[in-house]
Amino acid sequence: MHDANIVATMDVYGIRRLLTQNSVDFVRFAEVVTLLPLEANS
């Protein structure tokens, strides 16, 4: 539910790209936003 709220807020403000370390949770919204995965430094 929290992920849907983030995507809904992004939509209201016209934000189309999401930078996240948790891309898996946002895959269902891939039609609405472009996912930009953060990668941890090893």
N, C-alpha and C positions, 0 to 999 in steps of 0.2 A: 504494500500500500504506500509506503514512503517513497519508493521509486516512482510510482505513478504520480505522486504529488510533485516530485522534482520535475518530471517530464511535462506535466500540466503547467507548472510555473514557467518552465522554459518556453513552452508554446505561447503563452500569454505575452511574453516579452520578446518573442521572435528569435530566441536563441536556438540554434540548430545543431551545435556541436557540444558534446559532453566529454570532458576529460575526467577519467575515472580509473581507479585501481580495481574496481569491481564490475568489469564489463559483462560478466556472465549474467548479472541481475538485470541488465538493461537490454539484452539481446531481443526481448519481445517488443521493444520500442524502436528497433532499428529502422523501421519505415518512417518514423517521425523525426528521429535525431541521428546524427552521425556520431558514432562512438570513437573516441580517441583514447585507447588504453594507455595508462601509465605503467611503465615497467620499473620494477625495483632495481636499484643498483646492486650488483653482486660484488 
